[in-house]
Amino acid sequence: MDRKQKIAYIELLEEKQRRAEHRKLSSYYPDAGPLRRELYKPHMAFLAAGADHRERAMIAANRTGKTEGVGGYELTLHLTGRYPAWWKGKRFDRPIRAWAAGSTGQAVREILQEKLLGPINAIGTGLIPGEYIANTKRKGGNVPDAIESVSVKHITGKNSRLIFKSYDQKRKAFEGTEQDVIWLDEEPDIGIYTECTIRTMTTHGIVMLTLTPLQGLSEVILQFLPGGKPPEEASQRYVVNATWDDAPHLSKHDRDELWASVPVYQRDARAKGIPQLGSGAIYPIGEEEVLVPDFEFPDYWPRVYGMDVGWNWTAAVWATHDRENDIVYLYSGYKQGQEKPPVHVNAINARGAWIPGVIDPASQGSSQRDGAKLVTEYRDLGLNLSFAENAVEAGIHATWLRLATGRLKIFKSCAQWFEEFRLYRRDEKGKVVKINDHLMDATRYLIMSGIQRAELMPVETYAARMYTDEDQSYDILRHGM
C-alpha cells in the first residue's frame, strides 16, 4: 500500500474501534462464544424475572457482573427501548424516568456514571451508546466531573431521563417524583429503599437492587430473604444469588487470587454472595462449618438445655457434651409462641424429663398471664431449672469461641436454630438486634451456665430403655424420648 492507502486503512481501523467503543451494549450476552448468555444463568434469571416482579435483588459475589452486566445493562435497555430479540423481561413501550443510585457521590461517579456513560472525556463509550445520548447536565458540589442527569433518545423518538443519586444524600433526596425504573447498586438503608418502592408504585415501575451482602442480614436484605431464605414464588419480590462459579469471565487464576486477597470473615459474602457473613453478623462463620449430620450419641454423654421464656416466644435448646474432646452438640430445639407454661413443659419433658435446664434470669419477673413468677411456675410443673448467667457480650464471646474453634456443633435437624443464626446481627451502632433471637439467647445461657450443669442419664431411665423392643435390643434414642 502507498502512504495514502495506509492512512485510509488506519482511519478505517480507528473508525471501527470508535464504533466498537460506542457499541459496548451489543457485546453483552451473544448467542455463541465463551461469554454466551446461556452460561450466565443467574443473570438471565434476574433479567427475565422483571416481567413478573416489581422488586428484584441480585445478591451476588464481587466481580460477577452484577453492576454492569445486570443493573446497568437492563437500565440501558429501558432508557433506549431497544430490547434484544431474546429479551423476556420487563418492557416499557414509552420513554422512562429513572434513577441510578449508589453509596456515595464519588462511588456513583466512578462506578455507575462511568459504566453507563464512559469516562468524562469519552462520554458515549459506556453502556448507553453515544448516538443515543441527547445531552448531559453536570452536577454542582464537591465531586468533580459528576453528572446529575442524562437525556437518552428512546426508540419512539422522544427522550428518557436518567438522574444519578447517592445514599449519602439521605432519604429526603429520594422523596417526591414518580419513577419507572430505580436501580440501586449496593445496599441502601431501609428508609431509602422504602422511598424507592413508593416512587414506582403508581407507574407500575420496578426497583432493581444489585449488591454484595457485606452488611449481613440487614433490614433490606430481609425484605428479600425473610427468615434468611428466599421468599415464596408468589411474592412481588424476587432474589437470585450468583457466586464466582456463575461468572465465566473469571478464570481459576482470577478466583484463586481474589480468594487469597479477601479477609476470611468476608469470603462467603464476597465469593458466594452469602449474607450472613457480612459485617453485621454476630457469629461470622459459615453454616457448613458448624453443621453436622444428626447422629446417635452415647448415653454416657451428659445433657442439659437452655431456656428463654416469654409470652410471645418461649424457646429451648438441648445439648450433649462430649467431655473427652470438649465438644458441645446442640441436638434439638423448641420454639413456640403464645402458649401457657404447661404446653411448653410437655414439650420439654418429651425430650427427657430428667434433663436439667438453665433459664433466663428475667423469668424471676412476672408473667403476662397472671402475675406469677415464671420460674416458680415452671418449677412447680416439674422442671429442674437454675438461673443462667446473663452477661450478653460475655455470653456471645463464649459462644463464638466454641463455634470458631469447632467445639460447638449443631445438628442439621435444628432448622429453627439455623434460621435465627442467619438473622443474628448487630445494627449500625453495634447493638444486638433483638428480633427473632430466642434460640440464640437460649444457646448463650447454655454455653455460659449449662455445660457445668449437664447430667448423665439416670440409671433407672437407662435400665427402662434397655428392653423396649421384643428382641430386647438396646435402643439408643438421642432425644431421650
C-alpha positions as CSV (number, residue, x, y, z in Angstrom):
1,M,0.0,0.0,0.0
2,D,1.2,3.5,-0.7
3,R,1.1,6.2,2.0
4,K,-2.4,7.4,1.1
5,Q,-3.8,3.9,1.2
6,K,-2.1,3.3,4.6
7,I,-3.6,6.5,6.0
8,A,-7.1,5.5,4.7
9,Y,-6.7,2.0,6.2
10,I,-5.6,3.4,9.6
11,E,-8.6,5.7,9.5
12,L,-10.9,2.8,8.9
13,L,-9.4,0.8,11.8
14,E,-9.8,3.9,14.1
15,E,-13.4,4.3,13.0
16,K,-14.1,0.6,13.6
17,Q,-12.6,1.0,17.0
18,R,-14.6,4.1,17.7
19,R,-17.8,2.4,16.7
20,A,-17.0,-0.6,18.8
21,E,-16.4,1.6,21.8
22,H,-19.7,3.3,21.2
23,R,-21.5,-0.1,20.9
24,K,-20.5,-1.7,24.2
25,L,-24.1,-2.7,24.8
26,S,-24.1,-5.1,21.9
27,S,-21.2,-7.1,23.2
28,Y,-23.3,-8.5,26.0
29,Y,-24.9,-11.9,26.0
30,P,-24.2,-13.1,22.4
31,D,-25.8,-16.3,21.0
32,A,-22.4,-18.0,20.8
33,G,-18.9,-17.8,22.2
34,P,-17.2,-18.1,25.6
35,L,-19.5,-15.4,27.1
36,R,-22.7,-16.5,25.6
37,R,-25.8,-15.8,27.6
38,E,-26.6,-19.5,28.4
39,L,-23.5,-19.5,30.6
40,Y,-24.9,-16.7,32.7
41,K,-27.9,-18.4,34.3
42,P,-28.4,-16.2,37.4
43,H,-28.0,-13.1,35.2
44,M,-30.6,-14.3,32.7
45,A,-33.0,-15.4,35.5
46,F,-32.8,-11.9,37.1
47,L,-33.4,-10.1,33.8
48,A,-36.4,-12.4,32.9
49,A,-38.0,-12.0,36.4
50,G,-38.6,-8.3,35.8
51,A,-41.7,-9.3,33.8
52,D,-43.4,-10.6,36.9
53,H,-41.7,-9.0,39.9
54,R,-41.7,-5.3,40.9
55,E,-38.8,-5.6,43.2
56,R,-35.7,-7.7,42.4
57,A,-32.4,-8.2,44.1
58,M,-29.2,-9.9,42.8
59,I,-27.3,-10.7,46.0
60,A,-24.0,-11.8,44.5
61,A,-20.3,-12.1,44.9
62,N,-17.9,-9.4,43.8
63,R,-16.8,-9.4,40.1
64,T,-19.8,-11.5,38.9
65,G,-21.1,-8.8,36.6
66,K,-24.0,-7.7,38.7
67,T,-23.4,-4.0,38.3
68,E,-22.5,-3.6,34.6
69,G,-23.9,-6.8,33.2
70,V,-27.2,-6.8,35.1
71,G,-28.2,-3.4,36.6
72,G,-26.5,-1.2,34.0
73,Y,-27.4,-3.4,31.1
74,E,-31.1,-3.6,31.9
75,L,-31.4,0.1,32.8
76,T,-29.9,0.9,29.3
77,L,-32.5,-1.2,27.6
78,H,-35.3,0.6,29.3
79,L,-33.8,4.0,28.7
80,T,-33.4,3.3,24.9
81,G,-36.4,1.0,24.4
82,R,-34.1,-1.2,22.2
83,Y,-34.6,-4.7,23.6
84,P,-32.7,-7.7,22.1
85,A,-34.8,-10.3,20.3
86,W,-34.2,-12.8,23.1
87,W,-35.5,-10.4,25.9
88,K,-38.1,-12.0,28.2
89,G,-38.1,-9.4,31.0
90,K,-40.0,-6.2,31.7
91,R,-40.7,-3.9,28.7
92,F,-41.7,-0.3,28.5
93,D,-43.2,1.0,25.3
94,R,-42.5,4.6,26.1
95,P,-39.7,6.8,27.4
96,I,-39.0,6.3,31.1
97,R,-37.9,8.3,34.1
98,A,-35.2,6.5,36.0
99,W,-32.8,6.8,38.9
100,A,-29.4,5.1,39.3
101,A,-28.1,5.3,42.9
102,G,-25.0,4.2,44.8
103,S,-23.4,4.6,48.2
104,T,-21.7,8.0,47.8
105,G,-21.4,10.7,45.2
106,Q,-17.9,9.6,44.4
107,A,-18.9,6.0,44.1
108,V,-21.7,6.9,41.7
109,R,-19.3,8.9,39.5
110,E,-16.6,6.3,39.5
111,I,-18.8,3.3,39.0
112,L,-22.4,3.9,37.8
113,Q,-21.7,7.0,35.7
114,E,-18.6,5.5,34.1
115,K,-20.3,2.2,33.3
116,L,-23.3,3.9,31.8
117,L,-21.7,6.8,30.0
118,G,-18.0,6.1,29.9
119,P,-15.1,8.4,31.2
120,I,-15.9,12.1,31.4
121,N,-13.6,12.7,28.5
122,A,-15.2,9.9,26.4
123,I,-18.9,10.2,27.1
124,G,-20.7,7.6,24.9
125,T,-18.3,4.8,25.4
126,G,-20.3,3.2,28.2
127,L,-23.3,1.0,28.0
128,I,-25.5,3.8,26.7
129,P,-24.4,4.2,23.0
130,G,-23.1,7.6,22.3
131,E,-25.5,8.1,19.4
132,Y,-28.4,7.8,21.9
133,I,-27.2,10.4,24.4
134,A,-29.1,13.6,23.7
135,N,-27.4,15.7,26.5
136,T,-26.0,15.6,29.9
137,K,-26.1,18.0,32.8
138,R,-23.2,18.4,35.2
139,K,-23.7,18.3,39.0
140,G,-22.5,21.0,41.3
141,G,-20.9,20.2,44.6
142,N,-17.6,18.7,45.8
143,V,-17.5,15.7,43.4
144,P,-15.6,16.9,40.3
145,D,-16.9,15.7,36.9
146,A,-20.1,14.2,38.3
147,I,-23.1,14.1,36.0
148,E,-26.5,14.9,37.5
149,S,-28.8,13.9,34.7
150,V,-28.8,12.4,31.2
151,S,-31.4,12.6,28.4
152,V,-31.4,9.4,26.4
153,K,-33.0,9.0,22.9
154,H,-35.8,6.5,23.1
155,I,-36.8,4.3,20.1
156,T,-40.1,6.2,20.0
157,G,-38.3,9.4,19.1
158,K,-38.8,11.0,22.5
159,N,-36.3,11.1,25.4
160,S,-36.0,9.1,28.6
161,R,-34.5,10.9,31.6
162,L,-31.9,9.4,34.0
163,I,-30.9,11.0,37.3
164,F,-27.9,9.9,39.4
165,K,-28.4,9.9,43.2
166,S,-26.4,8.7,46.2
167,Y,-27.3,7.3,49.6
168,D,-25.3,10.0,51.4
169,Q,-27.9,12.5,50.2
170,K,-30.2,10.8,52.8
171,R,-33.8,9.6,52.5
172,K,-35.4,13.0,51.7
173,A,-33.5,13.2,48.4
174,F,-35.4,10.1,47.3
175,E,-38.9,11.6,48.0
176,G,-41.1,13.3,45.5
177,T,-41.4,12.4,41.9
178,E,-42.7,9.2,40.4
179,Q,-40.2,6.9,38.6
180,D,-40.4,4.0,36.2
181,V,-37.1,2.3,37.0
182,I,-34.8,2.7,40.0
183,W,-31.5,0.9,40.1
184,L,-29.8,0.7,43.5
185,D,-26.2,-0.6,43.3
186,E,-25.0,-1.9,46.7
187,E,-27.2,-1.7,49.7
188,P,-29.1,1.4,50.9
189,D,-30.7,1.8,54.3
190,I,-34.3,0.7,54.7
191,G,-35.6,4.3,54.6
192,I,-34.2,4.9,51.2
193,Y,-35.3,1.5,49.9
194,T,-38.8,2.1,51.1
195,E,-39.0,5.5,49.4
196,C,-37.8,3.9,46.1
197,T,-40.6,1.3,46.2
198,I,-43.1,4.1,46.8
199,R,-41.8,6.1,43.8
200,T,-42.5,3.2,41.5
201,M,-45.9,2.2,42.8
202,T,-48.2,4.3,40.6
203,T,-46.2,3.8,37.5
204,H,-46.1,0.0,37.7
205,G,-42.4,0.5,37.7
206,I,-39.5,-1.6,39.0
207,V,-36.8,-1.4,41.6
208,M,-33.5,-3.3,40.9
209,L,-31.0,-4.0,43.7
210,T,-27.5,-5.3,42.9
211,L,-25.2,-5.9,45.8
212,T,-22.6,-7.9,47.6
213,P,-24.0,-8.5,51.1
214,L,-21.3,-7.1,53.4
215,Q,-23.8,-5.7,56.0
216,G,-25.1,-9.2,56.9
217,L,-28.8,-9.9,57.1
218,S,-29.8,-6.2,57.3
219,E,-33.4,-4.9,57.1
220,V,-33.1,-4.5,53.3
221,I,-31.7,-8.0,52.8
222,L,-34.5,-9.4,55.0
223,Q,-37.1,-7.9,52.6
224,F,-35.8,-10.4,50.1
225,L,-34.7,-13.2,52.4
226,P,-37.4,-13.5,55.1
227,G,-36.1,-15.9,57.7
228,G,-32.8,-15.9,55.9
229,K,-34.3,-17.7,52.9
230,P,-35.8,-16.8,49.5
231,P,-39.5,-15.7,49.5
232,E,-42.3,-17.7,48.1
233,E,-42.7,-17.7,44.3
234,A,-45.9,-15.6,44.5
235,S,-44.1,-12.7,46.2
236,Q,-43.7,-9.4,44.4
237,R,-40.0,-9.6,45.4
238,Y,-37.5,-11.8,43.6
239,V,-34.0,-12.7,44.6
240,V,-31.2,-14.5,42.8
241,N,-27.7,-15.4,44.1
242,A,-24.6,-15.5,42.0
243,T,-21.2,-16.8,43.0
244,W,-17.8,-16.8,41.3
245,D,-18.7,-20.1,39.7
246,D,-21.5,-18.2,37.9
247,A,-19.1,-15.8,36.2
248,P,-17.4,-17.5,33.2
249,H,-15.3,-14.4,32.6
250,L,-13.4,-15.2,35.8
251,S,-10.6,-17.7,35.3
252,K,-9.5,-20.1,38.0
253,H,-6.4,-17.9,38.5
254,D,-8.6,-14.9,39.0
255,R,-10.8,-16.7,41.6
256,D,-7.8,-18.0,43.5
257,E,-6.2,-14.6,43.5
258,L,-9.4,-12.9,44.7
259,W,-9.9,-15.6,47.4
260,A,-6.4,-15.0,48.8
261,S,-7.0,-11.3,48.9
262,V,-10.3,-11.4,50.8
263,P,-10.4,-11.4,54.7
264,V,-11.5,-14.8,56.0
265,Y,-14.7,-13.5,57.6
266,Q,-15.8,-11.9,54.3
267,R,-15.1,-14.8,52.0
268,D,-18.5,-16.2,51.8
269,A,-20.0,-12.8,51.2
270,R,-17.5,-11.7,48.5
271,A,-17.1,-15.1,46.8
272,K,-20.6,-16.6,47.2
273,G,-22.9,-13.7,48.0
274,I,-24.0,-15.3,51.3
275,P,-25.4,-12.5,53.5
276,Q,-24.8,-14.0,57.0
277,L,-21.1,-13.3,56.8
278,G,-21.5,-9.6,56.3
279,S,-20.1,-7.2,58.9
280,G,-23.4,-7.2,60.8
281,A,-23.3,-10.9,61.6
282,I,-22.6,-11.6,65.3
283,Y,-21.1,-15.0,64.6
284,P,-19.2,-14.5,61.3
285,I,-18.8,-18.2,60.4
286,G,-20.3,-20.3,57.7
287,E,-23.2,-22.7,58.5
288,E,-21.3,-25.5,56.9
289,E,-18.5,-25.1,59.5
290,V,-20.9,-25.7,62.5
291,L,-23.5,-28.0,61.0
292,V,-23.2,-31.8,61.5
293,P,-25.5,-34.6,60.3
294,D,-27.7,-36.0,63.1
295,F,-26.1,-39.0,64.8
296,E,-26.8,-41.3,67.7
297,F,-24.6,-40.2,70.6
298,P,-23.8,-42.4,73.6
299,D,-26.0,-42.3,76.7
300,Y,-22.9,-41.6,78.8
301,W,-22.6,-38.1,77.4
302,P,-24.3,-35.7,79.8
303,R,-27.2,-33.4,78.6
304,V,-28.7,-30.1,79.5
305,Y,-30.9,-27.4,77.9
306,G,-31.0,-23.7,77.9
307,M,-34.4,-21.9,78.0
308,D,-35.6,-18.4,77.1
309,V,-39.1,-17.5,78.2
310,G,-41.8,-15.0,77.4
311,W,-45.4,-14.8,76.2
312,N,-44.6,-14.0,72.5
313,W,-42.0,-16.8,72.3
314,T,-40.6,-19.5,74.6
315,A,-37.6,-21.3,73.3
316,A,-35.2,-24.0,74.4
317,V,-32.1,-25.8,73.0
318,W,-30.8,-29.2,74.1
319,A,-27.1,-30.1,74.2
320,T,-24.9,-33.1,74.9
321,H,-21.3,-32.8,75.9
322,D,-18.5,-34.9,74.6
323,R,-16.3,-34.3,77.6
324,E,-13.3,-36.3,76.2
325,N,-13.0,-33.9,73.2
326,D,-14.8,-30.9,74.9
327,I,-17.3,-30.6,72.0
328,V,-20.9,-29.5,72.7
329,Y,-23.5,-30.7,70.3
330,L,-26.9,-28.9,70.1
331,Y,-29.2,-31.8,69.1
332,S,-32.7,-30.4,69.5
333,G,-34.6,-27.2,69.7
334,Y,-38.1,-25.9,70.6
335,K,-39.7,-22.6,69.9
336,Q,-43.4,-21.9,70.4
337,G,-45.3,-18.6,70.8
338,Q,-48.3,-17.5,72.9
339,E,-48.9,-20.7,74.9
340,K,-49.3,-21.4,78.6
341,P,-46.4,-22.9,80.6
342,P,-47.9,-26.5,80.7
343,V,-47.7,-26.7,76.9
344,H,-44.0,-25.8,77.0
345,V,-43.4,-28.2,79.9
346,N,-44.9,-31.1,78.0
347,A,-42.6,-30.4,75.0
348,I,-39.6,-30.1,77.3
349,N,-40.4,-33.3,79.2
350,A,-40.9,-35.2,75.9
351,R,-37.1,-34.8,75.3
352,G,-36.3,-36.3,78.7
353,A,-37.9,-35.1,82.0
354,W,-34.6,-35.9,83.8
355,I,-32.6,-33.4,81.8
356,P,-31.7,-30.2,83.8
357,G,-32.1,-26.7,82.4
358,V,-30.7,-23.2,82.8
359,I,-33.2,-20.3,82.3
360,D,-33.2,-16.7,81.6
361,P,-32.9,-14.7,84.9
362,A,-35.6,-12.5,83.6
363,S,-38.0,-15.3,84.4
364,Q,-37.9,-14.1,88.0
365,G,-40.2,-11.4,86.9
366,S,-44.0,-11.7,86.4
367,S,-45.7,-13.5,83.5
368,Q,-48.2,-11.7,81.4
369,R,-50.8,-14.3,82.3
370,D,-51.5,-13.9,86.0
371,G,-48.6,-12.2,87.7
372,A,-46.9,-15.3,89.0
373,K,-43.2,-15.6,88.7
374,L,-42.5,-17.7,85.7
375,V,-39.6,-19.7,87.1
376,T,-41.7,-20.7,90.1
377,E,-44.5,-21.8,87.8
378,Y,-42.1,-23.9,85.7
379,R,-40.5,-25.4,88.7
380,D,-43.9,-26.2,90.2
381,L,-44.7,-28.0,86.9
382,G,-41.7,-30.2,87.5
383,L,-38.8,-28.6,85.5
384,N,-35.3,-28.8,87.1
385,L,-34.2,-25.2,86.4
386,S,-31.4,-23.0,87.7
387,F,-30.6,-19.4,86.6
388,A,-28.2,-18.8,83.9
389,E,-25.6,-16.0,83.8
390,N,-27.0,-13.3,81.5
391,A,-23.9,-11.2,80.6
392,V,-24.8,-10.7,77.0
393,E,-21.4,-9.8,75.5
394,A,-19.6,-12.3,77.6
395,G,-22.1,-15.0,76.5
396,I,-21.7,-14.0,72.9
397,H,-18.0,-14.2,73.1
398,A,-18.0,-17.6,74.8
399,T,-20.4,-19.0,72.2
400,W,-18.3,-17.5,69.4
401,L,-15.1,-19.1,70.8
402,R,-16.7,-22.5,70.8
403,L,-18.1,-22.0,67.2
404,A,-14.8,-20.7,65.9
405,T,-12.7,-23.5,67.4
406,G,-15.0,-26.3,66.4
407,R,-16.2,-27.1,70.0
408,L,-19.8,-26.2,69.3
409,K,-21.6,-28.1,66.6
410,I,-25.3,-28.1,65.6
411,F,-27.4,-31.0,64.3
412,K,-28.7,-30.5,60.8
413,S,-32.3,-31.1,62.0
414,C,-32.2,-27.9,64.2
415,A,-33.8,-25.9,61.3
416,Q,-35.2,-23.1,63.6
417,W,-31.8,-22.6,65.2
418,F,-30.2,-22.1,61.8
419,E,-32.9,-19.6,60.8
420,E,-32.2,-17.5,63.8
421,F,-28.4,-17.9,63.3
422,R,-28.7,-16.4,59.8
423,L,-30.6,-13.4,61.3
424,Y,-28.5,-12.8,64.4
425,R,-26.8,-9.5,63.9
426,R,-25.8,-6.1,65.2
427,D,-27.3,-2.8,64.0
428,E,-25.2,0.1,62.6
429,K,-24.5,1.2,66.2
430,G,-23.1,-2.2,67.2
431,K,-26.1,-3.2,69.3
432,V,-27.6,-6.7,69.1
433,V,-30.8,-6.6,67.1
434,K,-33.4,-8.1,69.5
435,I,-35.7,-9.6,66.9
436,N,-36.1,-13.4,66.3
437,D,-33.2,-14.3,68.7
438,H,-34.8,-16.5,71.3
439,L,-32.9,-19.7,70.4
440,M,-29.7,-17.6,70.2
441,D,-30.4,-16.4,73.8
442,A,-31.1,-19.9,74.9
443,T,-27.8,-21.1,73.4
444,R,-26.0,-18.3,75.2
445,Y,-27.4,-19.3,78.5
446,L,-26.5,-22.9,77.8
447,I,-22.9,-22.1,77.0
448,M,-22.4,-19.8,79.9
449,S,-24.1,-21.8,82.6
450,G,-25.4,-25.1,81.3
451,I,-22.4,-27.1,80.4
452,Q,-21.3,-27.4,84.1
453,R,-24.9,-28.4,84.9
454,A,-25.2,-31.2,82.3
455,E,-26.1,-34.5,83.9
456,L,-25.8,-38.2,82.9
457,M,-28.9,-40.2,82.2
458,P,-30.2,-41.7,85.5
459,V,-29.6,-45.4,86.0
460,E,-33.4,-46.1,86.2
461,T,-34.0,-44.3,82.9
462,Y,-31.2,-46.1,81.2
463,A,-32.4,-49.5,82.5
464,A,-36.0,-48.9,81.5
465,R,-34.9,-48.2,77.9
466,M,-32.7,-51.2,77.5
467,Y,-35.6,-53.6,77.0
468,T,-38.2,-51.8,75.0
469,D,-38.3,-54.0,71.9
470,E,-39.5,-57.6,71.5
471,D,-35.9,-58.7,70.8
472,Q,-34.7,-56.8,74.0
473,S,-32.3,-54.8,71.9
474,Y,-30.5,-51.8,73.3
475,D,-32.2,-48.8,71.7
476,I,-30.3,-45.5,71.7
477,L,-32.7,-42.6,71.1
478,R,-30.8,-39.4,71.0
479,H,-33.7,-37.2,72.1
480,G,-34.3,-39.2,75.3
481,M,-38.0,-39.9,74.4
